[in-house]
Amino acid sequence: MLPEIHLGPLTLQTFGICFAAAFIAAGALIWRRFEELGKPVDWAYEMAFAALLGGLIGARLDFILENYSDVKGDLLGNLFSGSGLVWYGGAIGGAIGVFLWAWWRKYLTLTLLDVAAPALALGYAIGRCGCQLSGDGDYGKAWNGPWAMAYPDGTKPTDQTVHPTPVYETLAMGLVALLLWRLRDRFTNGTLFALYLLLAGTERFLVEFIRRNDDVALGLTQAQLISVAMMIAGGVWLLVAFRRSPTPATA
């Protein structure tokens, strides 16, 4: 665990480093895919920047909405604070940013969703490395198993051993990213993105059972409810696609 790196007078947050690395890696993957598809590779950087800008805005707004009673005394300060980024708010904001970019580039196609799928999984996996290094409270419930960890020096410290759920998520979504990348020429017309929705939703739904988030409805956390929606959307999409064409389209 290493929440901060000190380089002389400069202090770097490891979460921020991993956050940046996630966007760089996702952008590189998109760059490679655009090159394979014969599209301008510069689009990868434009798309990544649109996702970054929209994601930051969405994550901040979501954090403020979820914690309004705690931050209402300084809304402007919390809006531009360097802490408090909510994944789903960032995902929605990033999606809006990419949508606007794609509309500007006249590339609002299902192919774009397939291009984004492996990059989303890879970015998430790297981002969770930042959660692990910083000990930001995304760890799981108390546990005394063989690989249980405490986070005494984290930004949200705990001396109790817990499930290192960021590690689980990095490994799971790293494998999802690898699978989606290997299938990129076999699943097209949006089906690769549908598979991403199904797998990413399943991963988050399952890991929530050993995380410390509170239930909000039906004994499920907010993340699990969103994950159920992702799984249903992805599953129905795949079912409809395979009924129309039993053999996945080849790019």
Disulfide bonds with the S-S distance in Angstrom:
none
